[in-house]
Amino acid sequence: MVFTLSQGVFSYFKEIIEKYNLINTNNPMMNIDIFLLISFLFPYAIIGVILYFVAVRKNAFEERVAHYIPYHALERERKVYMEKVDKYKRYICIGLGIFLSVFIVLPFVLFFVTILKGGVNFSVSEQLTLLMIPLFLFLMIYYLLSYVVKRHAKAQHLLLEEMSKEDFAYLLKVQKDLLWLRKYFPFFILCKEKIYFFTFFTLREIEPKQIKKIRFWNSRRGNRTILIKSSRWFITSMTEIVYPYLRDIVRKYNPTVDIE
C-alpha cells in the first residue's frame, strides 16, 4: 500500500516538475527519473524495509506481545512502575512528534513557500500533493518510532505480570544505573530464568543456559556493543554500567559461558 501510494505521488511529482521546468530535463547529466527516485522514493523504500523488519516480521515472543491483553491486576509496586512506563511512553511520543515536525515537515513547507514566492504557480490539487509528500514521510517515521516505544512498554507489562518477586527486585536494582531517558525502558529484563532483550529492531528471548559466548567492544559515549551466541548470534548494545549486570546474570545460570 505504501509503495503504491509512493508510485502515484512520484508520477504526479514528476509531471509537476516537467510541467514547470523545475529541472532541465534536456541536460543529459540530469536524468529526472533517477533524480526523483533517489530524492523521493529511496527514503520511502528504506523506511518501508525497516517497517517490515520492525513491525511485520515477528519472532515467537513478539507474537506473544502483539496478542497480549492484560488479564490480571498488577500488585501495587508493579502498578506504580507500569504507570511511570506509560508516562514516559506518552512523553517520548509527544517529543517525537515535535522533533519530526520541526526537522521534516517545517523545512519542506519553507521550501515550498520559497518556490511559490519565486513565481511558480501550482493548482490547488498540485499544492496539496506536494504538501502531502513530507506529511506521508512524517507519518511513516512517526509510526515506526512510536511503534517501537509502545511495543517495549507492552512487553514490559507482559513480563511484569509473569515475573517473580526476585525478578522484579532485580529489575529495580538494574534500573538504578539506567540513564533518565532509559529509566523505564531497560536494555534487558530477567523473567523466569530467561533474559528478554529490548532493541530497536526486535524483542529477543534467550535462556542464559543456552548462551555459549559473549563478546563486546566499546563504542562512543560509554556504550558497549554486545555480541551474544546462543543457537545463533545476536547483537545488542547497552551502557558500560549496565553490562556487568548482564554478565553476572549469565554466569549465574551458565558458569561455563565463554565471556571476554
Stockholm file with secondary structure:
# STOCKHOLM 1.0

chainA/1-260         MVFTLSQGVFSYFKEIIEKYNLINTNNPMMNIDIFLLISFLFPYAIIGVILYFVAVRKNAFEERVAHYIPYHALERERKVYMEKVDKYKRYICIGLGIFLSVFIVLPFVLFFVTILKGGVNFSVSEQLTLLMIPLFLFLMIYYLLSYVVKRHAKAQHLLLEEMSKEDFAYLLKVQKDLLWLRKYFPFFILCKEKIYFFTFFTLREIEPKQIKKIRFWNSRRGNRTILIKSSRWFITSMTEIVYPYLRDIVRKYNPTVDIE
#=GR chainA/1-260 SS CHHHHHHHHHHHHHHHHHHTTSSCTTCTTCCHHHHHIIIIIHHHHHHHHHHIIIIISCCHHHHHHHTCCCCSCCCHHHHHHHHHHHHHHHHHHHHHHHHHIIIIIHHHHHHHHHHHHTTCCCCHHHHHHHHHHHHHHHHHHHHHHHHHHHHHHHHHHHHHHHCCHHHHHHHHHHHTTSCGGGTTSCSEEEETTEEEEECSSCEEEECGGGCCEEEEEECSTTEEEEEEESSSEEEEEEETTTHHHHHHHHHHHCTTCEEC
#=GC SS_cons         CHHHHHHHHHHHHHHHHHHTTSSCTTCTTCCHHHHHIIIIIHHHHHHHHHHIIIIISCCHHHHHHHTCCCCSCCCHHHHHHHHHHHHHHHHHHHHHHHHHIIIIIHHHHHHHHHHHHTTCCCCHHHHHHHHHHHHHHHHHHHHHHHHHHHHHHHHHHHHHHHCCHHHHHHHHHHHTTSCGGGTTSCSEEEETTEEEEECSSCEEEECGGGCCEEEEEECSTTEEEEEEESSSEEEEEEETTTHHHHHHHHHHHCTTCEEC
//
